[in-house]
Amino acid sequence: MLSLEVFPPKPGYPIDSVFETLDGLADLSPGFFSVTYSPRGDNGCRTEEIACRIRRDYGQESLAHLTCLCHGRNEIEAILDRLSVCGVENVLALRGDPPENSHVTGSDFRYAFQLIREVKKKGCFCVGAAAYPEGHVESPSIHQDIDRVKQKVDAGADFLITQMFFDNRVFFDFLHRARWRGIEVPVIPGIMPVLNFRQIKRIIYLCGVSIPARLLRILEKHGGNSGDLQKAGMEYAVQQITGLLSQGVPGVHLYTMNRVDETRRIVAACGIESMESSA
Ligand code: FAD
């Protein structure tokens, strides 16, 4: 199964552009579209609106991301009620990140597992959680990190989606550790195509993801030419996805970055369309 992640346009930018993205991707009929969440500005409401319209206007499954760091319990309740009313049945329950150099106040939740418990209490949502094949950037150790993932599953998470990784061995090592730790829920690998040098540098910096030598060579060779980098980055993503599928991974979550052409080319090159239609 393929799932696709989109994000709401930044506050102040028209929301319509994300619907152009969805228009361009809807016929790929992914297992679900996920919509990222930011509590800042009006972006939380945008996540709700987009997730609801994916259900209503596109007739597709949607997964609304929800972060707890800046919200009280009543706000979370209200968001969940609105999502439920418009038929959104899936929530990715996350902690979120505090804004840079600021202290978070007004939250009743400190960690994602507390939010997961809260969402599960509603009784009407399938709940996903985040997992980090190389460990969360704040985690003191890989061992403690897997315990935190287990804590989220014990709190009710029905499935996990991973942070990006650029070496499939990292994913399979994580999967092995997770199964060994008694985590039995589906783990969906998250794949981010490298399409932009500055963007990928920032993400690596923020998320602490490692770069294998083969990708580093691509970045060094094509970093100065955006067209060549995009082509090589897409090829790299295709190889990662086909490698995962050939080793029996049942699904892949693609971080589309709202890019229609690149997403379609990657999906077509992986043969996922034909795989879906023959299923
Ligand atoms: P948690 O599971 O709460 O973990 C956060 C940190 O706290 C970890 O270091 C963990 O080890 C530690 N921890 C957890 N429990 C305990 C405990 N009991 N005691 C001590 N320490 C503990 N961010 C957004 O803002 N919006 C999004 O839409 C979004 N989507 C994402 C989608 C995916 C697939 C992924 C992988 C990440 C996403 N993020 C998003 C980023 C996420 O919010 C950050 O990575 C955040 O820093 C951690 O979120 P979490 O839900 O994993 O938190």
Boltz pocket constraint, residues with backbone or C-beta under 6 A from the ligand:
constraints:
  - pocket:
      binder: B
      contacts: [[A, 35], [A, 36], [A, 37], [A, 38], [A, 65], [A, 66], [A, 67], [A, 92], [A, 93], [A, 94], [A, 95], [A, 96], [A, 97], [A, 110], [A, 111], [A, 112], [A, 113], [A, 129], [A, 130], [A, 131], [A, 136], [A, 137], [A, 138], [A, 139], [A, 144], [A, 145], [A, 148], [A, 151], [A, 152], [A, 161], [A, 162], [A, 163], [A, 164], [A, 190]]
      max_distance: 6.0
